[in-house]
Amino acid sequence: MPPEVKRHIFEAFFTTKPDGKGTGSAWRSARRSRGPARRIDVESEPGKGSAFTVRFPAADAQAV
């Protein structure tokens, strides 16, 4: 993705889709995964793709 898009990807209602076709965010998707996401990192190169890394805290050994 181009840098001007990457700057906005964690904004709650940012989308590159036409009006009414997308309002999700990477952060909200991670929160829905039933875990307390602490951080999302993104690497992207136009024409090559994007990689998202979602980081969660380590599980408590006694809780597992």
N, CA, C, O and CB atoms as a CASP TS submission, in Angstrom:
PFRMAT TS
TARGET T0000
AUTHOR 0000-0000-0000
METHOD Language model
MODEL 1
PARENT N/A
ATOM      1  N   MET     1       0.846  -1.178   0.000  1.00  0.00           N
ATOM      2  CA  MET     1       0.000   0.000   0.000  1.00  0.00           C
ATOM      3  C   MET     1       0.885   1.231   0.000  1.00  0.00           C
ATOM      4  O   MET     1       1.973   1.223   0.576  1.00  0.00           O
ATOM      5  CB  MET     1      -0.959   0.003   1.215  1.00  0.00           C
ATOM      6  N   PRO     2       0.428   2.266  -0.631  1.00  0.00           N
ATOM      7  CA  PRO     2       1.238   3.488  -0.659  1.00  0.00           C
ATOM      8  C   PRO     2       1.305   4.148   0.723  1.00  0.00           C
ATOM      9  O   PRO     2       0.407   3.954   1.542  1.00  0.00           O
ATOM     10  CB  PRO     2       0.667   4.479  -1.686  1.00  0.00           C
ATOM     11  N   PRO     3       2.356   4.921   0.984  1.00  0.00           N
ATOM     12  CA  PRO     3       2.522   5.559   2.296  1.00  0.00           C
ATOM     13  C   PRO     3       1.330   6.408   2.723  1.00  0.00           C
ATOM     14  O   PRO     3       1.014   6.444   3.912  1.00  0.00           O
ATOM     15  CB  PRO     3       3.752   6.415   2.285  1.00  0.00           C
ATOM     16  N   GLU     4       0.660   7.089   1.805  1.00  0.00           N
ATOM     17  CA  GLU     4      -0.486   7.921   2.183  1.00  0.00           C
ATOM     18  C   GLU     4      -1.660   7.092   2.688  1.00  0.00           C
ATOM     19  O   GLU     4      -2.473   7.596   3.463  1.00  0.00           O
ATOM     20  CB  GLU     4      -0.931   8.763   1.001  1.00  0.00           C
ATOM     21  N   VAL     5      -1.768   5.839   2.273  1.00  0.00           N
ATOM     22  CA  VAL     5      -2.803   4.940   2.802  1.00  0.00           C
ATOM     23  C   VAL     5      -2.330   4.368   4.135  1.00  0.00           C
ATOM     24  O   VAL     5      -3.097   4.329   5.097  1.00  0.00           O
ATOM     25  CB  VAL     5      -3.125   3.788   1.789  1.00  0.00           C
ATOM     26  N   LYS     6      -1.087   3.927   4.201  1.00  0.00           N
ATOM     27  CA  LYS     6      -0.540   3.321   5.417  1.00  0.00           C
ATOM     28  C   LYS     6      -0.679   4.255   6.617  1.00  0.00           C
ATOM     29  O   LYS     6      -0.919   3.799   7.735  1.00  0.00           O
ATOM     30  CB  LYS     6       0.931   2.953   5.210  1.00  0.00           C
ATOM     31  N   ARG     7      -0.530   5.557   6.390  1.00  0.00           N
ATOM     32  CA  ARG     7      -0.648   6.529   7.494  1.00  0.00           C
ATOM     33  C   ARG     7      -2.012   6.491   8.169  1.00  0.00           C
ATOM     34  O   ARG     7      -2.134   6.903   9.323  1.00  0.00           O
ATOM     35  CB  ARG     7      -0.384   7.933   6.980  1.00  0.00           C
ATOM     36  N   HIS     8      -3.032   6.010   7.484  1.00  0.00           N
ATOM     37  CA  HIS     8      -4.397   6.076   8.005  1.00  0.00           C
ATOM     38  C   HIS     8      -5.009   4.721   8.358  1.00  0.00           C
ATOM     39  O   HIS     8      -6.154   4.679   8.807  1.00  0.00           O
ATOM     40  CB  HIS     8      -5.267   6.752   7.008  1.00  0.00           C
ATOM     41  N   ILE     9      -4.303   3.632   8.176  1.00  0.00           N
ATOM     42  CA  ILE     9      -4.959   2.317   8.282  1.00  0.00           C
ATOM     43  C   ILE     9      -5.514   1.989   9.661  1.00  0.00           C
ATOM     44  O   ILE     9      -6.390   1.131   9.767  1.00  0.00           O
ATOM     45  CB  ILE     9      -3.995   1.256   7.897  1.00  0.00           C
ATOM     46  N   PHE    10      -5.043   2.631  10.708  1.00  0.00           N
ATOM     47  CA  PHE    10      -5.576   2.323  12.033  1.00  0.00           C
ATOM     48  C   PHE    10      -6.655   3.301  12.487  1.00  0.00           C
ATOM     49  O   PHE    10      -7.091   3.250  13.638  1.00  0.00           O
ATOM     50  CB  PHE    10      -4.458   2.312  13.037  1.00  0.00           C
ATOM     51  N   GLU    11      -7.086   4.183  11.605  1.00  0.00           N
ATOM     52  CA  GLU    11      -8.199   5.073  11.919  1.00  0.00           C
ATOM     53  C   GLU    11      -9.493   4.267  11.832  1.00  0.00           C
ATOM     54  O   GLU    11      -9.665   3.462  10.917  1.00  0.00           O
ATOM     55  CB  GLU    11      -8.234   6.306  10.950  1.00  0.00           C
ATOM     56  N   ALA    12     -10.384   4.478  12.765  1.00  0.00           N
ATOM     57  CA  ALA    12     -11.580   3.645  12.909  1.00  0.00           C
ATOM     58  C   ALA    12     -12.415   3.497  11.645  1.00  0.00           C
ATOM     59  O   ALA    12     -12.888   2.395  11.367  1.00  0.00           O
ATOM     60  CB  ALA    12     -12.434   4.202  13.976  1.00  0.00           C
ATOM     61  N   PHE    13     -12.616   4.544  10.879  1.00  0.00           N
ATOM     62  CA  PHE    13     -13.502   4.451   9.728  1.00  0.00           C
ATOM     63  C   PHE    13     -12.798   4.703   8.407  1.00  0.00           C
ATOM     64  O   PHE    13     -13.450   5.007   7.408  1.00  0.00           O
ATOM     65  CB  PHE    13     -14.627   5.415   9.881  1.00  0.00           C
ATOM     66  N   PHE    14     -11.495   4.583   8.388  1.00  0.00           N
ATOM     67  CA  PHE    14     -10.752   4.787   7.148  1.00  0.00           C
ATOM     68  C   PHE    14     -10.967   3.619   6.208  1.00  0.00           C
ATOM     69  O   PHE    14     -10.942   2.464   6.635  1.00  0.00           O
ATOM     70  CB  PHE    14      -9.258   4.973   7.432  1.00  0.00           C
ATOM     71  N   THR    15     -11.177   3.905   4.939  1.00  0.00           N
ATOM     72  CA  THR    15     -11.291   2.872   3.925  1.00  0.00           C
ATOM     73  C   THR    15     -10.883   3.450   2.582  1.00  0.00           C
ATOM     74  O   THR    15     -11.013   4.651   2.345  1.00  0.00           O
ATOM     75  CB  THR    15     -12.727   2.304   3.867  1.00  0.00           C
ATOM     76  N   THR    16     -10.396   2.600   1.719  1.00  0.00           N
ATOM     77  CA  THR    16     -10.111   3.009   0.350  1.00  0.00           C
ATOM     78  C   THR    16     -11.230   2.541  -0.574  1.00  0.00           C
ATOM     79  O   THR    16     -11.173   2.756  -1.784  1.00  0.00           O
ATOM     80  CB  THR    16      -8.751   2.449  -0.116  1.00  0.00           C
ATOM     81  N   LYS    17     -12.245   1.904  -0.002  1.00  0.00           N
ATOM     82  CA  LYS    17     -13.382   1.406  -0.776  1.00  0.00           C
ATOM     83  C   LYS    17     -14.392   2.532  -1.019  1.00  0.00           C
ATOM     84  O   LYS    17     -14.365   3.552  -0.329  1.00  0.00           O
ATOM     85  CB  LYS    17     -14.061   0.220  -0.045  1.00  0.00           C
ATOM     86  N   PRO    18     -15.278   2.347  -1.996  1.00  0.00           N
ATOM     87  CA  PRO    18     -16.305   3.353  -2.245  1.00  0.00           C
ATOM     88  C   PRO    18     -17.223   3.536  -1.035  1.00  0.00           C
ATOM     89  O   PRO    18     -17.311   2.651  -0.184  1.00  0.00           O
ATOM     90  CB  PRO    18     -17.129   2.968  -3.469  1.00  0.00           C
ATOM     91  N   ASP    19     -17.902   4.675  -0.957  1.00  0.00           N
ATOM     92  CA  ASP    19     -18.831   4.947   0.152  1.00  0.00           C
ATOM     93  C   ASP    19     -19.774   3.773   0.377  1.00  0.00           C
ATOM     94  O   ASP    19     -20.349   3.232  -0.568  1.00  0.00           O
ATOM     95  CB  ASP    19     -19.642   6.224  -0.124  1.00  0.00           C
ATOM     96  N   GLY    20     -19.926   3.386   1.644  1.00  0.00           N
ATOM     97  CA  GLY    20     -20.837   2.306   2.020  1.00  0.00           C
ATOM     98  C   GLY    20     -20.283   0.914   1.819  1.00  0.00           C
ATOM     99  O   GLY    20     -20.994  -0.062   2.059  1.00  0.00           O
ATOM    100  N   LYS    21     -19.047   0.783   1.391  1.00  0.00           N
ATOM    101  CA  LYS    21     -18.492  -0.543   1.106  1.00  0.00           C
ATOM    102  C   LYS    21     -17.413  -0.997   2.070  1.00  0.00           C
ATOM    103  O   LYS    21     -16.841  -2.071   1.881  1.00  0.00           O
ATOM    104  CB  LYS    21     -17.940  -0.561  -0.263  1.00  0.00           C
ATOM    105  N   GLY    22     -17.115  -0.212   3.099  1.00  0.00           N
ATOM    106  CA  GLY    22     -16.100  -0.670   4.043  1.00  0.00           C
ATOM    107  C   GLY    22     -15.873   0.321   5.153  1.00  0.00           C
ATOM    108  O   GLY    22     -15.629   1.501   4.899  1.00  0.00           O
ATOM    109  N   THR    23     -15.949  -0.148   6.390  1.00  0.00           N
ATOM    110  CA  THR    23     -15.690   0.730   7.538  1.00  0.00           C
ATOM    111  C   THR    23     -14.905   0.008   8.621  1.00  0.00           C
ATOM    112  O   THR    23     -14.849   0.492   9.751  1.00  0.00           O
ATOM    113  CB  THR    23     -17.004   1.257   8.116  1.00  0.00           C
ATOM    114  N   GLY    24     -14.305  -1.118   8.321  1.00  0.00           N
ATOM    115  CA  GLY    24     -13.593  -1.881   9.339  1.00  0.00           C
ATOM    116  C   GLY    24     -12.201  -1.338   9.579  1.00  0.00           C
ATOM    117  O   GLY    24     -11.704  -0.497   8.830  1.00  0.00           O
ATOM    118  N   SER    25     -11.586  -1.829  10.625  1.00  0.00           N
ATOM    119  CA  SER    25     -10.197  -1.457  10.880  1.00  0.00           C
ATOM    120  C   SER    25      -9.441  -2.682  11.352  1.00  0.00           C
ATOM    121  O   SER    25     -10.028  -3.605  11.918  1.00  0.00           O
ATOM    122  CB  SER    25     -10.101  -0.313  11.927  1.00  0.00           C
ATOM    123  N   ALA    26      -8.161  -2.690  11.124  1.00  0.00           N
ATOM    124  CA  ALA    26      -7.322  -3.805  11.561  1.00  0.00           C
ATOM    125  C   ALA    26      -7.374  -3.964  13.074  1.00  0.00           C
ATOM    126  O   ALA    26      -7.426  -5.082  13.587  1.00  0.00           O
ATOM    127  CB  ALA    26      -5.873  -3.598  11.103  1.00  0.00           C
ATOM    128  N   TRP    27      -7.361  -2.842  13.784  1.00  0.00           N
ATOM    129  CA  TRP    27      -7.383  -2.895  15.248  1.00  0.00           C
ATOM    130  C   TRP    27      -8.674  -3.526  15.751  1.00  0.00           C
ATOM    131  O   TRP    27      -8.638  -4.369  16.648  1.00  0.00           O
ATOM    132  CB  TRP    27      -7.220  -1.490  15.840  1.00  0.00           C
ATOM    133  N   ARG    28      -9.804  -3.136  15.193  1.00  0.00           N
ATOM    134  CA  ARG    28     -11.084  -3.704  15.626  1.00  0.00           C
ATOM    135  C   ARG    28     -11.128  -5.195  15.335  1.00  0.00           C
ATOM    136  O   ARG    28     -11.654  -5.962  16.141  1.00  0.00           O
ATOM    137  CB  ARG    28     -12.258  -2.992  14.932  1.00  0.00           C
ATOM    138  N   SER    29     -10.587  -5.620  14.200  1.00  0.00           N
ATOM    139  CA  SER    29     -10.555  -7.047  13.868  1.00  0.00           C
ATOM    140  C   SER    29      -9.721  -7.820  14.873  1.00  0.00           C
ATOM    141  O   SER    29     -10.107  -8.917  15.278  1.00  0.00           O
ATOM    142  CB  SER    29     -10.004  -7.259  12.458  1.00  0.00           C
ATOM    143  N   ALA    30      -8.607  -7.281  15.274  1.00  0.00           N
ATOM    144  CA  ALA    30      -7.764  -7.955  16.263  1.00  0.00           C
ATOM    145  C   ALA    30      -8.480  -8.051  17.600  1.00  0.00           C
ATOM    146  O   ALA    30      -8.369  -9.072  18.278  1.00  0.00           O
ATOM    147  CB  ALA    30      -6.428  -7.218  16.431  1.00  0.00           C
ATOM    148  N   ARG    31      -9.206  -7.024  17.993  1.00  0.00           N
ATOM    149  CA  ARG    31      -9.930  -7.039  19.267  1.00  0.00           C
ATOM    150  C   ARG    31     -11.031  -8.098  19.258  1.00  0.00           C
ATOM    151  O   ARG    31     -11.345  -8.662  20.306  1.00  0.00           O
ATOM    152  CB  ARG    31     -10.532  -5.655  19.559  1.00  0.00           C
ATOM    153  N   ARG    32     -11.616  -8.373  18.109  1.00  0.00           N
ATOM    154  CA  ARG    32     -12.667  -9.381  18.009  1.00  0.00           C
ATOM    155  C   ARG    32     -12.133 -10.795  18.137  1.00  0.00           C
ATOM    156  O   ARG    32     -12.917 -11.735  18.266  1.00  0.00           O
ATOM    157  CB  ARG    32     -13.396  -9.237  16.703  1.00  0.00           C
ATOM    158  N   SER    33     -10.832 -10.969  18.104  1.00  0.00           N
ATOM    159  CA  SER    33     -10.244 -12.306  18.130  1.00  0.00           C
ATOM    160  C   SER    33     -10.248 -12.905  19.531  1.00  0.00           C
ATOM    161  O   SER    33      -9.613 -13.931  19.771  1.00  0.00           O
ATOM    162  CB  SER    33      -8.824 -12.262  17.596  1.00  0.00           C
ATOM    163  N   ARG    34     -10.959 -12.271  20.452  1.00  0.00           N
ATOM    164  CA  ARG    34     -11.091 -12.735  21.843  1.00  0.00           C
ATOM    165  C   ARG    34      -9.802 -12.627  22.646  1.00  0.00           C
ATOM    166  O   ARG    34      -9.638 -13.304  23.661  1.00  0.00           O
ATOM    167  CB  ARG    34     -11.559 -14.164  21.858  1.00  0.00           C
ATOM    168  N   GLY    35      -8.913 -11.799  22.202  1.00  0.00           N
ATOM    169  CA  GLY    35      -7.662 -11.608  22.931  1.00  0.00           C
ATOM    170  C   GLY    35      -7.356 -10.133  23.041  1.00  0.00           C
ATOM    171  O   GLY    35      -7.769  -9.342  22.193  1.00  0.00           O
ATOM    172  N   PRO    36      -6.640  -9.762  24.073  1.00  0.00           N
ATOM    173  CA  PRO    36      -6.302  -8.351  24.252  1.00  0.00           C
ATOM    174  C   PRO    36      -5.087  -7.960  23.421  1.00  0.00           C
ATOM    175  O   PRO    36      -3.971  -7.913  23.937  1.00  0.00           O
ATOM    176  CB  PRO    36      -6.041  -8.051  25.726  1.00  0.00           C
ATOM    177  N   ALA    37      -5.296  -7.681  22.141  1.00  0.00           N
ATOM    178  CA  ALA    37      -4.178  -7.295  21.275  1.00  0.00           C
ATOM    179  C   ALA    37      -3.491  -6.069  21.867  1.00  0.00           C
ATOM    180  O   ALA    37      -4.153  -5.122  22.292  1.00  0.00           O
ATOM    181  CB  ALA    37      -4.667  -7.005  19.819  1.00  0.00           C
ATOM    182  N   ARG    38      -2.191  -6.092  21.893  1.00  0.00           N
ATOM    183  CA  ARG    38      -1.416  -4.996  22.458  1.00  0.00           C
ATOM    184  C   ARG    38      -0.794  -4.128  21.380  1.00  0.00           C
ATOM    185  O   ARG    38      -0.499  -2.954  21.605  1.00  0.00           O
ATOM    186  CB  ARG    38      -0.339  -5.534  23.367  1.00  0.00           C
ATOM    187  N   ARG    39      -0.596  -4.722  20.194  1.00  0.00           N
ATOM    188  CA  ARG    39       0.104  -3.967  19.165  1.00  0.00           C
ATOM    189  C   ARG    39      -0.111  -4.632  17.812  1.00  0.00           C
ATOM    190  O   ARG    39      -0.175  -5.857  17.713  1.00  0.00           O
ATOM    191  CB  ARG    39       1.611  -3.861  19.489  1.00  0.00           C
ATOM    192  N   ILE    40      -0.221  -3.822  16.785  1.00  0.00           N
ATOM    193  CA  ILE    40      -0.262  -4.321  15.413  1.00  0.00           C
ATOM    194  C   ILE    40       0.802  -3.561  14.632  1.00  0.00           C
ATOM    195  O   ILE    40       0.802  -2.331  14.592  1.00  0.00           O
ATOM    196  CB  ILE    40      -1.696  -4.145  14.764  1.00  0.00           C
ATOM    197  N   ASP    41       1.698  -4.306  14.018  1.00  0.00           N
ATOM    198  CA  ASP    41       2.731  -3.710  13.172  1.00  0.00           C
ATOM    199  C   ASP    41       2.403  -4.049  11.726  1.00  0.00           C
ATOM    200  O   ASP    41       1.845  -5.108  11.442  1.00  0.00           O
ATOM    201  CB  ASP    41       4.163  -4.220  13.563  1.00  0.00           C
ATOM    202  N   VAL    42       2.749  -3.154  10.819  1.00  0.00           N
ATOM    203  CA  VAL    42       2.505  -3.406   9.399  1.00  0.00           C
ATOM    204  C   VAL    42       3.738  -3.049   8.592  1.00  0.00           C
ATOM    205  O   VAL    42       4.377  -2.018   8.802  1.00  0.00           O
ATOM    206  CB  VAL    42       1.286  -2.608   8.900  1.00  0.00           C
ATOM    207  N   GLU    43       4.043  -3.931   7.669  1.00  0.00           N
ATOM    208  CA  GLU    43       5.087  -3.679   6.688  1.00  0.00           C
ATOM    209  C   GLU    43       4.410  -3.769   5.334  1.00  0.00           C
ATOM    210  O   GLU    43       3.641  -4.697   5.082  1.00  0.00           O
ATOM    211  CB  GLU    43       6.296  -4.699   6.818  1.00  0.00           C
ATOM    212  N   SER    44       4.687  -2.820   4.467  1.00  0.00           N
ATOM    213  CA  SER    44       4.032  -2.824   3.174  1.00  0.00           C
ATOM    214  C   SER    44       4.924  -2.204   2.120  1.00  0.00           C
ATOM    215  O   SER    44       5.625  -1.222   2.362  1.00  0.00           O
ATOM    216  CB  SER    44       2.709  -2.088   3.243  1.00  0.00           C
ATOM    217  N   GLU    45       4.877  -2.800   0.956  1.00  0.00           N
ATOM    218  CA  GLU    45       5.607  -2.262  -0.181  1.00  0.00           C
ATOM    219  C   GLU    45       4.666  -2.278  -1.379  1.00  0.00           C
ATOM    220  O   GLU    45       4.193  -3.340  -1.784  1.00  0.00           O
ATOM    221  CB  GLU    45       6.917  -3.082  -0.468  1.00  0.00           C
ATOM    222  N   PRO    46       4.390  -1.100  -1.950  1.00  0.00           N
ATOM    223  CA  PRO    46       3.472  -1.034  -3.097  1.00  0.00           C
ATOM    224  C   PRO    46       3.838  -2.037  -4.190  1.00  0.00           C
ATOM    225  O   PRO    46       4.991  -2.132  -4.610  1.00  0.00           O
ATOM    226  CB  PRO    46       3.467   0.376  -3.682  1.00  0.00           C
ATOM    227  N   GLY    47       2.837  -2.776  -4.633  1.00  0.00           N
ATOM    228  CA  GLY    47       3.037  -3.763  -5.686  1.00  0.00           C
ATOM    229  C   GLY    47       3.567  -5.097  -5.216  1.00  0.00           C
ATOM    230  O   GLY    47       3.625  -6.050  -5.994  1.00  0.00           O
ATOM    231  N   LYS    48       3.960  -5.183  -3.940  1.00  0.00           N
ATOM    232  CA  LYS    48       4.512  -6.442  -3.423  1.00  0.00           C
ATOM    233  C   LYS    48       3.651  -7.063  -2.339  1.00  0.00           C
ATOM    234  O   LYS    48       3.692  -8.278  -2.148  1.00  0.00           O
ATOM    235  CB  LYS    48       5.899  -6.213  -2.883  1.00  0.00           C
ATOM    236  N   GLY    49       2.873  -6.263  -1.625  1.00  0.00           N
ATOM    237  CA  GLY    49       2.001  -6.805  -0.592  1.00  0.00           C
ATOM    238  C   GLY    49       2.245  -6.189   0.772  1.00  0.00           C
ATOM    239  O   GLY    49       3.118  -5.340   0.955  1.00  0.00           O
ATOM    240  N   SER    50       1.442  -6.647   1.725  1.00  0.00           N
ATOM    241  CA  SER    50       1.509  -6.137   3.096  1.00  0.00           C
ATOM    242  C   SER    50       1.523  -7.299   4.076  1.00  0.00           C
ATOM    243  O   SER    50       0.924  -8.344   3.824  1.00  0.00           O
ATOM    244  CB  SER    50       0.320  -5.191   3.394  1.00  0.00           C
ATOM    245  N   ALA    51       2.205  -7.110   5.184  1.00  0.00           N
ATOM    246  CA  ALA    51       2.240  -8.107   6.251  1.00  0.00           C
ATOM    247  C   ALA    51       1.879  -7.414   7.555  1.00  0.00           C
ATOM    248  O   ALA    51       2.463  -6.391   7.911  1.00  0.00           O
ATOM    249  CB  ALA    51       3.643  -8.796   6.349  1.00  0.00           C
ATOM    250  N   PHE    52       0.906  -7.985   8.264  1.00  0.00           N
ATOM    251  CA  PHE    52       0.467  -7.457   9.557  1.00  0.00           C
ATOM    252  C   PHE    52       0.896  -8.436  10.639  1.00  0.00           C
ATOM    253  O   PHE    52       0.696  -9.643  10.507  1.00  0.00           O
ATOM    254  CB  PHE    52      -1.084  -7.228   9.587  1.00  0.00           C
ATOM    255  N   THR    53       1.482  -7.919  11.702  1.00  0.00           N
ATOM    256  CA  THR    53       1.852  -8.736  12.854  1.00  0.00           C
ATOM    257  C   THR    53       1.023  -8.252  14.033  1.00  0.00           C
ATOM    258  O   THR    53       1.112  -7.091  14.433  1.00  0.00           O
ATOM    259  CB  THR    53       3.397  -8.652  13.162  1.00  0.00           C
ATOM    260  N   VAL    54       0.208  -9.159  14.588  1.00  0.00           N
ATOM    261  CA  VAL    54      -0.634  -8.831  15.746  1.00  0.00           C
ATOM    262  C   VAL    54       0.023  -9.442  16.965  1.00  0.00           C
ATOM    263  O   VAL    54       0.277 -10.646  17.006  1.00  0.00           O
ATOM    264  CB  VAL    54      -2.112  -9.356  15.570  1.00  0.00           C
ATOM    265  N   ARG    55       0.296  -8.615  17.957  1.00  0.00           N
ATOM    266  CA  ARG    55       0.987  -9.081  19.164  1.00  0.00           C
ATOM    267  C   ARG    55       0.013  -9.139  20.342  1.00  0.00           C
ATOM    268  O   ARG    55      -0.714  -8.186  20.621  1.00  0.00           O
ATOM    269  CB  ARG    55       2.184  -8.154  19.502  1.00  0.00           C
ATOM    270  N   PHE    56       0.021 -10.282  21.021  1.00  0.00           N
ATOM    271  CA  PHE    56      -0.818 -10.510  22.187  1.00  0.00           C
ATOM    272  C   PHE    56       0.090 -10.761  23.392  1.00  0.00           C
ATOM    273  O   PHE    56       1.218 -11.224  23.218  1.00  0.00           O
ATOM    274  CB  PHE    56      -1.796 -11.710  21.954  1.00  0.00           C
ATOM    275  N   PRO    57      -0.367 -10.472  24.589  1.00  0.00           N
ATOM    276  CA  PRO    57       0.459 -10.783  25.758  1.00  0.00           C
ATOM    277  C   PRO    57       0.563 -12.304  25.937  1.00  0.00           C
ATOM    278  O   PRO    57      -0.322 -13.048  25.514  1.00  0.00           O
ATOM    279  CB  PRO    57      -0.131 -10.122  27.038  1.00  0.00           C
ATOM    280  N   ALA    58       1.636 -12.746  26.557  1.00  0.00           N
ATOM    281  CA  ALA    58       1.801 -14.171  26.829  1.00  0.00           C
ATOM    282  C   ALA    58       0.714 -14.640  27.779  1.00  0.00           C
ATOM    283  O   ALA    58       0.309 -13.909  28.683  1.00  0.00           O
ATOM    284  CB  ALA    58       3.196 -14.463  27.417  1.00  0.00           C
ATOM    285  N   ALA    59       0.246 -15.859  27.571  1.00  0.00           N
ATOM    286  CA  ALA    59      -0.777 -16.434  28.456  1.00  0.00           C
ATOM    287  C   ALA    59      -0.171 -16.791  29.795  1.00  0.00           C
ATOM    288  O   ALA    59       0.986 -17.204  29.870  1.00  0.00           O
ATOM    289  CB  ALA    59      -1.420 -17.679  27.817  1.00  0.00           C
ATOM    290  N   ASP    60      -0.939 -16.636  30.841  1.00  0.00           N
ATOM    291  CA  ASP    60      -0.523 -17.061  32.169  1.00  0.00           C
ATOM    292  C   ASP    60      -0.525 -18.582  32.207  1.00  0.00           C
ATOM    293  O   ASP    60      -1.546 -19.203  31.910  1.00  0.00           O
ATOM    294  CB  ASP    60      -1.455 -16.469  33.272  1.00  0.00           C
ATOM    295  N   ALA    61       0.584 -19.187  32.563  1.00  0.00           N
ATOM    296  CA  ALA    61       0.725 -20.641  32.542  1.00  0.00           C
ATOM    297  C   ALA    61      -0.345 -21.321  33.400  1.00  0.00           C
ATOM    298  O   ALA    61      -0.786 -22.420  33.062  1.00  0.00           O
ATOM    299  CB  ALA    61       2.118 -21.043  33.030  1.00  0.00           C
ATOM    300  N   GLN    62      -0.773 -20.695  34.498  1.00  0.00           N
ATOM    301  CA  GLN    62      -1.781 -21.298  35.363  1.00  0.00           C
ATOM    302  C   GLN    62      -3.182 -21.182  34.753  1.00  0.00           C
ATOM    303  O   GLN    62      -4.070 -21.959  35.103  1.00  0.00           O
ATOM    304  CB  GLN    62      -1.752 -20.640  36.746  1.00  0.00           C
ATOM    305  N   ALA    63      -3.386 -20.239  33.862  1.00  0.00           N
ATOM    306  CA  ALA    63      -4.701 -20.042  33.267  1.00  0.00           C
ATOM    307  C   ALA    63      -4.933 -20.961  32.075  1.00  0.00           C
ATOM    308  O   ALA    63      -6.069 -21.109  31.624  1.00  0.00           O
ATOM    309  CB  ALA    63      -4.866 -18.601  32.843  1.00  0.00           C
ATOM    310  N   VAL    64      -3.873 -21.579  31.559  1.00  0.00           N
ATOM    311  CA  VAL    64      -3.991 -22.408  30.356  1.00  0.00           C
ATOM    312  C   VAL    64      -4.426 -23.788  30.699  1.00  0.00           C
ATOM    313  O   VAL    64      -4.578 -24.626  29.810  1.00  0.00           O
ATOM    314  CB  VAL    64      -2.688 -22.462  29.602  1.00  0.00           C
TER
END
